[in-house]
Amino acid sequence: MEAALRHQTCRTAPRPPPRRQEARRLREAIRLSGGFHVLVADLSGNPILASAVRLLVARTSLVVALFENGSGLACWHDDHAVFIDLVRRRRHRAAAAVMRHHLV
């Protein structure tokens, strides 16, 4: 019953205008992407790299938020999924190549 009520509430709640939804999605994509990069840097065990990535994420997140139209965001998570899959399968050279391509 509670789930049905929640579903009904979501369906009847006013939806924000499309531009506001797009802006919200862009902010969320930037936040998640930045968090992914910081996590990978932290997992590297290299504190200098982790610190540098944190600074870079903060700066690039601002630039992307100001100038990105959202069309390029779809491929970000695809690269991340490929990278994770390669690391899981212990294909480290291929993962490094994907990472290099993604960052350049």
Backbone as XML, in Angstrom:
<?xml version="1.0"?>
<chain id="A" units="angstrom">
  <residue number="1" name="MET">
    <atom name="N" x="0.822" y="-1.188" z="0.000"/>
    <atom name="CA" x="0.000" y="0.000" z="0.000"/>
    <atom name="C" x="0.870" y="1.257" z="0.000"/>
  </residue>
  <residue number="2" name="GLU">
    <atom name="N" x="1.909" y="1.231" z="0.852"/>
    <atom name="CA" x="2.787" y="2.402" z="0.951"/>
    <atom name="C" x="3.486" y="2.665" z="-0.380"/>
  </residue>
  <residue number="3" name="ALA">
    <atom name="N" x="3.947" y="1.588" z="-1.031"/>
    <atom name="CA" x="4.620" y="1.740" z="-2.326"/>
    <atom name="C" x="3.665" y="2.311" z="-3.362"/>
  </residue>
  <residue number="4" name="ALA">
    <atom name="N" x="2.423" y="1.844" z="-3.357"/>
    <atom name="CA" x="1.444" y="2.358" z="-4.317"/>
    <atom name="C" x="1.163" y="3.826" z="-4.068"/>
  </residue>
  <residue number="5" name="LEU">
    <atom name="N" x="1.086" y="4.214" z="-2.798"/>
    <atom name="CA" x="0.856" y="5.609" z="-2.450"/>
    <atom name="C" x="2.022" y="6.477" z="-2.909"/>
  </residue>
  <residue number="6" name="ARG">
    <atom name="N" x="3.236" y="5.986" z="-2.666"/>
    <atom name="CA" x="4.427" y="6.720" z="-3.093"/>
    <atom name="C" x="4.438" y="6.876" z="-4.604"/>
  </residue>
  <residue number="7" name="HIS">
    <atom name="N" x="4.089" y="5.793" z="-5.303"/>
    <atom name="CA" x="4.048" y="5.830" z="-6.769"/>
    <atom name="C" x="3.024" y="6.855" z="-7.251"/>
  </residue>
  <residue number="8" name="GLN">
    <atom name="N" x="1.863" y="6.854" z="-6.635"/>
    <atom name="CA" x="0.810" y="7.805" z="-7.011"/>
    <atom name="C" x="1.254" y="9.229" z="-6.721"/>
  </residue>
  <residue number="9" name="THR">
    <atom name="N" x="1.898" y="9.445" z="-5.582"/>
    <atom name="CA" x="2.369" y="10.778" z="-5.224"/>
    <atom name="C" x="3.380" y="11.269" z="-6.254"/>
  </residue>
  <residue number="10" name="CYS">
    <atom name="N" x="4.273" y="10.374" z="-6.669"/>
    <atom name="CA" x="5.276" y="10.755" z="-7.667"/>
    <atom name="C" x="4.616" y="11.095" z="-8.996"/>
  </residue>
  <residue number="11" name="ARG">
    <atom name="N" x="3.579" y="10.366" z="-9.341"/>
    <atom name="CA" x="2.912" y="10.606" z="-10.626"/>
    <atom name="C" x="2.150" y="11.920" z="-10.640"/>
  </residue>
  <residue number="12" name="THR">
    <atom name="N" x="1.612" y="12.307" z="-9.488"/>
    <atom name="CA" x="0.785" y="13.506" z="-9.462"/>
    <atom name="C" x="1.550" y="14.751" z="-9.056"/>
  </residue>
  <residue number="13" name="ALA">
    <atom name="N" x="2.754" y="14.581" z="-8.563"/>
    <atom name="CA" x="3.545" y="15.748" z="-8.156"/>
    <atom name="C" x="3.895" y="16.567" z="-9.389"/>
  </residue>
  <residue number="14" name="PRO">
    <atom name="N" x="3.871" y="17.883" z="-9.267"/>
    <atom name="CA" x="4.225" y="18.703" z="-10.433"/>
    <atom name="C" x="5.674" y="18.460" z="-10.836"/>
  </residue>
  <residue number="15" name="ARG">
    <atom name="N" x="5.873" y="18.364" z="-12.109"/>
    <atom name="CA" x="7.220" y="18.123" z="-12.622"/>
    <atom name="C" x="7.879" y="19.459" z="-12.942"/>
  </residue>
  <residue number="16" name="PRO">
    <atom name="N" x="9.175" y="19.556" z="-12.609"/>
    <atom name="CA" x="9.865" y="20.798" z="-12.958"/>
    <atom name="C" x="9.958" y="20.942" z="-14.469"/>
  </residue>
  <residue number="17" name="PRO">
    <atom name="N" x="10.085" y="22.154" z="-14.948"/>
    <atom name="CA" x="10.236" y="22.357" z="-16.388"/>
    <atom name="C" x="11.447" y="21.578" z="-16.918"/>
  </residue>
  <residue number="18" name="PRO">
    <atom name="N" x="11.406" y="21.170" z="-18.200"/>
    <atom name="CA" x="12.492" y="20.364" z="-18.779"/>
    <atom name="C" x="13.880" y="20.963" z="-18.574"/>
  </residue>
  <residue number="19" name="ARG">
    <atom name="N" x="14.029" y="22.272" z="-18.700"/>
    <atom name="CA" x="15.353" y="22.871" z="-18.532"/>
    <atom name="C" x="15.882" y="22.653" z="-17.119"/>
  </residue>
  <residue number="20" name="ARG">
    <atom name="N" x="14.991" y="22.766" z="-16.145"/>
    <atom name="CA" x="15.404" y="22.572" z="-14.759"/>
    <atom name="C" x="15.797" y="21.115" z="-14.530"/>
  </residue>
  <residue number="21" name="GLN">
    <atom name="N" x="15.047" y="20.181" z="-15.138"/>
    <atom name="CA" x="15.385" y="18.763" z="-15.037"/>
    <atom name="C" x="16.744" y="18.489" z="-15.673"/>
  </residue>
  <residue number="22" name="GLU">
    <atom name="N" x="16.967" y="19.079" z="-16.835"/>
    <atom name="CA" x="18.241" y="18.889" z="-17.523"/>
    <atom name="C" x="19.396" y="19.437" z="-16.693"/>
  </residue>
  <residue number="23" name="ALA">
    <atom name="N" x="19.206" y="20.592" z="-16.099"/>
    <atom name="CA" x="20.247" y="21.185" z="-15.256"/>
    <atom name="C" x="20.513" y="20.301" z="-14.046"/>
  </residue>
  <residue number="24" name="ARG">
    <atom name="N" x="19.444" y="19.746" z="-13.480"/>
    <atom name="CA" x="19.603" y="18.863" z="-12.317"/>
    <atom name="C" x="20.369" y="17.602" z="-12.713"/>
  </residue>
  <residue number="25" name="ARG">
    <atom name="N" x="20.025" y="17.041" z="-13.874"/>
    <atom name="CA" x="20.726" y="15.843" z="-14.351"/>
    <atom name="C" x="22.194" y="16.133" z="-14.619"/>
  </residue>
  <residue number="26" name="LEU">
    <atom name="N" x="22.467" y="17.290" z="-15.186"/>
    <atom name="CA" x="23.851" y="17.678" z="-15.463"/>
    <atom name="C" x="24.638" y="17.783" z="-14.162"/>
  </residue>
  <residue number="27" name="ARG">
    <atom name="N" x="24.072" y="18.443" z="-13.162"/>
    <atom name="CA" x="24.756" y="18.560" z="-11.861"/>
    <atom name="C" x="25.012" y="17.191" z="-11.244"/>
  </residue>
  <residue number="28" name="GLU">
    <atom name="N" x="24.032" y="16.310" z="-11.332"/>
    <atom name="CA" x="24.182" y="14.970" z="-10.773"/>
    <atom name="C" x="25.249" y="14.177" z="-11.529"/>
  </residue>
  <residue number="29" name="ALA">
    <atom name="N" x="25.263" y="14.287" z="-12.847"/>
    <atom name="CA" x="26.273" y="13.589" z="-13.644"/>
    <atom name="C" x="27.672" y="14.096" z="-13.318"/>
  </residue>
  <residue number="30" name="ILE">
    <atom name="N" x="27.818" y="15.388" z="-13.155"/>
    <atom name="CA" x="29.117" y="15.975" z="-12.800"/>
    <atom name="C" x="29.551" y="15.477" z="-11.428"/>
  </residue>
  <residue number="31" name="ARG">
    <atom name="N" x="28.619" y="15.468" z="-10.471"/>
    <atom name="CA" x="28.935" y="15.026" z="-9.110"/>
    <atom name="C" x="29.366" y="13.553" z="-9.100"/>
  </residue>
  <residue number="32" name="LEU">
    <atom name="N" x="28.604" y="12.706" z="-9.793"/>
    <atom name="CA" x="28.922" y="11.280" z="-9.819"/>
    <atom name="C" x="30.236" y="11.002" z="-10.543"/>
  </residue>
  <residue number="33" name="SER">
    <atom name="N" x="30.453" y="11.689" z="-11.649"/>
    <atom name="CA" x="31.694" y="11.493" z="-12.392"/>
    <atom name="C" x="32.898" y="11.926" z="-11.561"/>
  </residue>
  <residue number="34" name="GLY">
    <atom name="N" x="32.778" y="13.079" z="-10.930"/>
    <atom name="CA" x="33.872" y="13.548" z="-10.066"/>
    <atom name="C" x="34.130" y="12.579" z="-8.935"/>
  </residue>
  <residue number="35" name="GLY">
    <atom name="N" x="33.059" y="12.084" z="-8.327"/>
    <atom name="CA" x="33.210" y="11.120" z="-7.238"/>
    <atom name="C" x="33.893" y="9.843" z="-7.700"/>
  </residue>
  <residue number="36" name="PHE">
    <atom name="N" x="33.563" y="9.400" z="-8.915"/>
    <atom name="CA" x="34.199" y="8.200" z="-9.463"/>
    <atom name="C" x="35.696" y="8.416" z="-9.618"/>
  </residue>
  <residue number="37" name="HIS">
    <atom name="N" x="36.082" y="9.557" z="-10.196"/>
    <atom name="CA" x="37.505" y="9.822" z="-10.410"/>
    <atom name="C" x="38.256" y="9.928" z="-9.086"/>
  </residue>
  <residue number="38" name="VAL">
    <atom name="N" x="37.656" y="10.562" z="-8.094"/>
    <atom name="CA" x="38.297" y="10.678" z="-6.781"/>
    <atom name="C" x="38.437" y="9.295" z="-6.148"/>
  </residue>
  <residue number="39" name="LEU">
    <atom name="N" x="37.410" y="8.463" z="-6.255"/>
    <atom name="CA" x="37.470" y="7.111" z="-5.695"/>
    <atom name="C" x="38.582" y="6.297" z="-6.331"/>
  </residue>
  <residue number="40" name="VAL">
    <atom name="N" x="38.679" y="6.333" z="-7.653"/>
    <atom name="CA" x="39.731" y="5.580" z="-8.341"/>
    <atom name="C" x="41.106" y="6.082" z="-7.900"/>
  </residue>
  <residue number="41" name="ALA">
    <atom name="N" x="41.252" y="7.395" z="-7.780"/>
    <atom name="CA" x="42.541" y="7.952" z="-7.325"/>
    <atom name="C" x="42.838" y="7.516" z="-5.900"/>
  </residue>
  <residue number="42" name="ASP">
    <atom name="N" x="41.839" y="7.528" z="-5.026"/>
    <atom name="CA" x="42.045" y="7.075" z="-3.642"/>
    <atom name="C" x="42.452" y="5.610" z="-3.603"/>
  </residue>
  <residue number="43" name="LEU">
    <atom name="N" x="41.803" y="4.789" z="-4.438"/>
    <atom name="CA" x="42.111" y="3.358" z="-4.472"/>
    <atom name="C" x="43.506" y="3.070" z="-5.013"/>
  </residue>
  <residue number="44" name="SER">
    <atom name="N" x="44.078" y="4.031" z="-5.714"/>
    <atom name="CA" x="45.434" y="3.819" z="-6.247"/>
    <atom name="C" x="46.461" y="3.724" z="-5.127"/>
  </residue>
  <residue number="45" name="GLY">
    <atom name="N" x="46.124" y="4.267" z="-3.955"/>
    <atom name="CA" x="47.078" y="4.242" z="-2.844"/>
    <atom name="C" x="48.143" y="5.308" z="-2.940"/>
  </residue>
  <residue number="46" name="ASN">
    <atom name="N" x="48.013" y="6.192" z="-3.914"/>
    <atom name="CA" x="48.995" y="7.251" z="-4.122"/>
    <atom name="C" x="48.392" y="8.563" z="-3.621"/>
  </residue>
  <residue number="47" name="PRO">
    <atom name="N" x="48.824" y="9.044" z="-2.441"/>
    <atom name="CA" x="48.207" y="10.253" z="-1.889"/>
    <atom name="C" x="48.448" y="11.504" z="-2.733"/>
  </residue>
  <residue number="48" name="ILE">
    <atom name="N" x="49.558" y="11.564" z="-3.439"/>
    <atom name="CA" x="49.838" y="12.726" z="-4.298"/>
    <atom name="C" x="48.860" y="12.731" z="-5.471"/>
  </residue>
  <residue number="49" name="LEU">
    <atom name="N" x="48.658" y="11.573" z="-6.078"/>
    <atom name="CA" x="47.693" y="11.465" z="-7.171"/>
    <atom name="C" x="46.286" y="11.792" z="-6.681"/>
  </residue>
  <residue number="50" name="ALA">
    <atom name="N" x="45.911" y="11.251" z="-5.522"/>
    <atom name="CA" x="44.569" y="11.492" z="-4.990"/>
    <atom name="C" x="44.335" y="12.979" z="-4.743"/>
  </residue>
  <residue number="51" name="SER">
    <atom name="N" x="45.333" y="13.653" z="-4.208"/>
    <atom name="CA" x="45.213" y="15.091" z="-3.953"/>
    <atom name="C" x="45.084" y="15.867" z="-5.267"/>
  </residue>
  <residue number="52" name="ALA">
    <atom name="N" x="45.904" y="15.510" z="-6.239"/>
    <atom name="CA" x="45.862" y="16.188" z="-7.536"/>
    <atom name="C" x="44.511" y="15.968" z="-8.215"/>
  </residue>
  <residue number="53" name="VAL">
    <atom name="N" x="43.980" y="14.755" z="-8.138"/>
    <atom name="CA" x="42.694" y="14.457" z="-8.769"/>
    <atom name="C" x="41.581" y="15.246" z="-8.085"/>
  </residue>
  <residue number="54" name="ARG">
    <atom name="N" x="41.631" y="15.362" z="-6.763"/>
    <atom name="CA" x="40.611" y="16.149" z="-6.054"/>
    <atom name="C" x="40.601" y="17.593" z="-6.564"/>
  </residue>
  <residue number="55" name="LEU">
    <atom name="N" x="41.778" y="18.178" z="-6.693"/>
    <atom name="CA" x="41.861" y="19.560" z="-7.190"/>
    <atom name="C" x="41.364" y="19.655" z="-8.631"/>
  </residue>
  <residue number="56" name="LEU">
    <atom name="N" x="41.774" y="18.713" z="-9.444"/>
    <atom name="CA" x="41.367" y="18.713" z="-10.847"/>
    <atom name="C" x="39.858" y="18.536" z="-10.991"/>
  </residue>
  <residue number="57" name="VAL">
    <atom name="N" x="39.284" y="17.643" z="-10.211"/>
    <atom name="CA" x="37.833" y="17.419" z="-10.265"/>
    <atom name="C" x="37.086" y="18.690" z="-9.874"/>
  </residue>
  <residue number="58" name="ALA">
    <atom name="N" x="37.559" y="19.359" z="-8.841"/>
    <atom name="CA" x="36.888" y="20.593" z="-8.412"/>
    <atom name="C" x="36.905" y="21.634" z="-9.526"/>
  </residue>
  <residue number="59" name="ARG">
    <atom name="N" x="38.039" y="21.784" z="-10.168"/>
    <atom name="CA" x="38.158" y="22.788" z="-11.237"/>
    <atom name="C" x="37.383" y="22.402" z="-12.487"/>
  </residue>
  <residue number="60" name="THR">
    <atom name="N" x="37.532" y="21.154" z="-12.912"/>
    <atom name="CA" x="36.867" y="20.757" z="-14.156"/>
    <atom name="C" x="35.358" y="20.659" z="-13.963"/>
  </residue>
  <residue number="61" name="SER">
    <atom name="N" x="34.908" y="20.318" z="-12.770"/>
    <atom name="CA" x="33.460" y="20.268" z="-12.516"/>
    <atom name="C" x="32.840" y="21.636" z="-12.731"/>
  </residue>
  <residue number="62" name="LEU">
    <atom name="N" x="33.509" y="22.654" z="-12.276"/>
    <atom name="CA" x="33.005" y="24.015" z="-12.463"/>
    <atom name="C" x="32.966" y="24.379" z="-13.943"/>
  </residue>
  <residue number="63" name="VAL">
    <atom name="N" x="34.023" y="24.079" z="-14.662"/>
    <atom name="CA" x="34.090" y="24.395" z="-16.092"/>
    <atom name="C" x="33.007" y="23.633" z="-16.860"/>
  </residue>
  <residue number="64" name="VAL">
    <atom name="N" x="32.857" y="22.337" z="-16.561"/>
    <atom name="CA" x="31.846" y="21.540" z="-17.251"/>
    <atom name="C" x="30.456" y="22.077" z="-16.950"/>
  </residue>
  <residue number="65" name="ALA">
    <atom name="N" x="30.206" y="22.432" z="-15.702"/>
    <atom name="CA" x="28.890" y="22.960" z="-15.331"/>
    <atom name="C" x="28.587" y="24.256" z="-16.071"/>
  </residue>
  <residue number="66" name="LEU">
    <atom name="N" x="29.594" y="25.060" z="-16.297"/>
    <atom name="CA" x="29.378" y="26.338" z="-16.972"/>
    <atom name="C" x="29.235" y="26.212" z="-18.484"/>
  </residue>
  <residue number="67" name="PHE">
    <atom name="N" x="29.977" y="25.283" z="-19.094"/>
    <atom name="CA" x="30.056" y="25.269" z="-20.551"/>
    <atom name="C" x="29.541" y="24.019" z="-21.234"/>
  </residue>
  <residue number="68" name="GLU">
    <atom name="N" x="29.256" y="22.950" z="-20.506"/>
    <atom name="CA" x="28.808" y="21.696" z="-21.123"/>
    <atom name="C" x="27.305" y="21.757" z="-21.365"/>
  </residue>
  <residue number="69" name="ASN">
    <atom name="N" x="26.877" y="21.249" z="-22.498"/>
    <atom name="CA" x="25.441" y="21.236" z="-22.801"/>
    <atom name="C" x="24.783" y="19.906" z="-22.450"/>
  </residue>
  <residue number="70" name="GLY">
    <atom name="N" x="25.540" y="18.969" z="-21.945"/>
    <atom name="CA" x="24.968" y="17.690" z="-21.537"/>
    <atom name="C" x="25.089" y="16.607" z="-22.577"/>
  </residue>
  <residue number="71" name="SER">
    <atom name="N" x="25.350" y="16.957" z="-23.820"/>
    <atom name="CA" x="25.392" y="15.938" z="-24.871"/>
    <atom name="C" x="26.593" y="15.008" z="-24.732"/>
  </residue>
  <residue number="72" name="GLY">
    <atom name="N" x="27.672" y="15.479" z="-24.177"/>
    <atom name="CA" x="28.859" y="14.640" z="-24.020"/>
    <atom name="C" x="28.861" y="13.795" z="-22.767"/>
  </residue>
  <residue number="73" name="LEU">
    <atom name="N" x="27.884" y="13.969" z="-21.904"/>
    <atom name="CA" x="27.881" y="13.261" z="-20.637"/>
    <atom name="C" x="27.544" y="11.785" z="-20.785"/>
  </residue>
  <residue number="74" name="ALA">
    <atom name="N" x="26.834" y="11.425" z="-21.814"/>
    <atom name="CA" x="26.407" y="10.037" z="-21.969"/>
    <atom name="C" x="27.587" y="9.089" z="-22.052"/>
  </residue>
  <residue number="75" name="CYS">
    <atom name="N" x="28.677" y="9.515" z="-22.664"/>
    <atom name="CA" x="29.814" y="8.604" z="-22.843"/>
    <atom name="C" x="30.672" y="8.507" z="-21.582"/>
  </residue>
  <residue number="76" name="TRP">
    <atom name="N" x="30.549" y="9.446" z="-20.659"/>
    <atom name="CA" x="31.378" y="9.403" z="-19.452"/>
    <atom name="C" x="31.202" y="8.098" z="-18.698"/>
  </residue>
  <residue number="77" name="HIS">
    <atom name="N" x="29.963" y="7.769" z="-18.389"/>
    <atom name="CA" x="29.742" y="6.569" z="-17.588"/>
    <atom name="C" x="30.054" y="5.310" z="-18.382"/>
  </residue>
  <residue number="78" name="ASP">
    <atom name="N" x="29.948" y="5.351" z="-19.719"/>
    <atom name="CA" x="30.314" y="4.196" z="-20.527"/>
    <atom name="C" x="31.790" y="3.873" z="-20.350"/>
  </residue>
  <residue number="79" name="ASP">
    <atom name="N" x="32.638" y="4.896" z="-20.395"/>
    <atom name="CA" x="34.073" y="4.695" z="-20.176"/>
    <atom name="C" x="34.324" y="4.123" z="-18.791"/>
  </residue>
  <residue number="80" name="HIS">
    <atom name="N" x="33.596" y="4.610" z="-17.809"/>
    <atom name="CA" x="33.781" y="4.137" z="-16.439"/>
    <atom name="C" x="33.415" y="2.662" z="-16.330"/>
  </residue>
  <residue number="81" name="ALA">
    <atom name="N" x="32.323" y="2.255" z="-16.954"/>
    <atom name="CA" x="31.895" y="0.859" z="-16.902"/>
    <atom name="C" x="32.914" y="-0.054" z="-17.585"/>
  </residue>
  <residue number="82" name="VAL">
    <atom name="N" x="33.431" y="0.374" z="-18.719"/>
    <atom name="CA" x="34.453" y="-0.418" z="-19.427"/>
    <atom name="C" x="35.699" y="-0.538" z="-18.560"/>
  </residue>
  <residue number="83" name="PHE">
    <atom name="N" x="36.114" y="0.566" z="-17.947"/>
    <atom name="CA" x="37.291" y="0.560" z="-17.074"/>
    <atom name="C" x="37.112" y="-0.422" z="-15.914"/>
  </residue>
  <residue number="84" name="ILE">
    <atom name="N" x="35.976" y="-0.360" z="-15.243"/>
    <atom name="CA" x="35.717" y="-1.246" z="-14.102"/>
    <atom name="C" x="35.720" y="-2.706" z="-14.545"/>
  </residue>
  <residue number="85" name="ASP">
    <atom name="N" x="35.095" y="-2.987" z="-15.682"/>
    <atom name="CA" x="35.064" y="-4.356" z="-16.191"/>
    <atom name="C" x="36.469" y="-4.876" z="-16.458"/>
  </residue>
  <residue number="86" name="LEU">
    <atom name="N" x="37.305" y="-4.053" z="-17.058"/>
    <atom name="CA" x="38.679" y="-4.477" z="-17.352"/>
    <atom name="C" x="39.473" y="-4.711" z="-16.068"/>
  </residue>
  <residue number="87" name="VAL">
    <atom name="N" x="39.291" y="-3.862" z="-15.077"/>
    <atom name="CA" x="39.995" y="-4.048" z="-13.802"/>
    <atom name="C" x="39.522" y="-5.336" z="-13.130"/>
  </residue>
  <residue number="88" name="ARG">
    <atom name="N" x="38.227" y="-5.575" z="-13.138"/>
    <atom name="CA" x="37.690" y="-6.821" z="-12.549"/>
    <atom name="C" x="38.294" y="-8.053" z="-13.196"/>
  </residue>
  <residue number="89" name="ARG">
    <atom name="N" x="38.487" y="-7.977" z="-14.519"/>
    <atom name="CA" x="39.042" y="-9.125" z="-15.245"/>
    <atom name="C" x="40.570" y="-9.129" z="-15.229"/>
  </residue>
  <residue number="90" name="ARG">
    <atom name="N" x="41.134" y="-8.212" z="-14.442"/>
    <atom name="CA" x="42.597" y="-8.096" z="-14.281"/>
    <atom name="C" x="43.317" y="-7.837" z="-15.602"/>
  </residue>
  <residue number="91" name="ARG">
    <atom name="N" x="42.666" y="-7.098" z="-16.480"/>
    <atom name="CA" x="43.268" y="-6.687" z="-17.751"/>
    <atom name="C" x="43.787" y="-5.267" z="-17.561"/>
  </residue>
  <residue number="92" name="HIS">
    <atom name="N" x="44.839" y="-5.157" z="-16.767"/>
    <atom name="CA" x="45.323" y="-3.859" z="-16.310"/>
    <atom name="C" x="45.874" y="-2.976" z="-17.431"/>
  </residue>
  <residue number="93" name="ARG">
    <atom name="N" x="46.556" y="-3.558" z="-18.387"/>
    <atom name="CA" x="47.068" y="-2.737" z="-19.493"/>
    <atom name="C" x="45.927" y="-2.150" z="-20.322"/>
  </residue>
  <residue number="94" name="ALA">
    <atom name="N" x="44.930" y="-2.967" z="-20.579"/>
    <atom name="CA" x="43.760" y="-2.475" z="-21.329"/>
    <atom name="C" x="43.026" y="-1.405" z="-20.515"/>
  </residue>
  <residue number="95" name="ALA">
    <atom name="N" x="42.918" y="-1.605" z="-19.198"/>
    <atom name="CA" x="42.274" y="-0.612" z="-18.329"/>
    <atom name="C" x="43.052" y="0.704" z="-18.359"/>
  </residue>
  <residue number="96" name="ALA">
    <atom name="N" x="44.367" y="0.603" z="-18.329"/>
    <atom name="CA" x="45.200" y="1.810" z="-18.388"/>
    <atom name="C" x="45.015" y="2.522" z="-19.727"/>
  </residue>
  <residue number="97" name="ALA">
    <atom name="N" x="44.890" y="1.768" z="-20.807"/>
    <atom name="CA" x="44.677" y="2.377" z="-22.126"/>
    <atom name="C" x="43.320" y="3.085" z="-22.175"/>
  </residue>
  <residue number="98" name="VAL">
    <atom name="N" x="42.284" y="2.461" z="-21.616"/>
    <atom name="CA" x="40.963" y="3.098" z="-21.568"/>
    <atom name="C" x="41.040" y="4.376" z="-20.735"/>
  </residue>
  <residue number="99" name="MET">
    <atom name="N" x="41.748" y="4.310" z="-19.609"/>
    <atom name="CA" x="41.879" y="5.477" z="-18.745"/>
    <atom name="C" x="42.603" y="6.615" z="-19.469"/>
  </residue>
  <residue number="100" name="ARG">
    <atom name="N" x="43.676" y="6.288" z="-20.159"/>
    <atom name="CA" x="44.407" y="7.316" z="-20.905"/>
    <atom name="C" x="43.520" y="7.979" z="-21.945"/>
  </residue>
  <residue number="101" name="HIS">
    <atom name="N" x="42.807" y="7.157" z="-22.706"/>
    <atom name="CA" x="41.914" y="7.675" z="-23.739"/>
    <atom name="C" x="40.814" y="8.552" z="-23.116"/>
  </residue>
  <residue number="102" name="HIS">
    <atom name="N" x="40.281" y="8.123" z="-22.003"/>
    <atom name="CA" x="39.198" y="8.838" z="-21.318"/>
    <atom name="C" x="39.663" y="10.208" z="-20.817"/>
  </residue>
  <residue number="103" name="LEU">
    <atom name="N" x="40.886" y="10.272" z="-20.346"/>
    <atom name="CA" x="41.387" y="11.511" z="-19.747"/>
    <atom name="C" x="41.901" y="12.513" z="-20.785"/>
  </residue>
  <residue number="104" name="VAL">
    <atom name="N" x="42.180" y="12.040" z="-21.965"/>
    <atom name="CA" x="42.737" y="12.931" z="-22.982"/>
    <atom name="C" x="41.696" y="13.502" z="-23.847"/>
  </residue>
</chain>
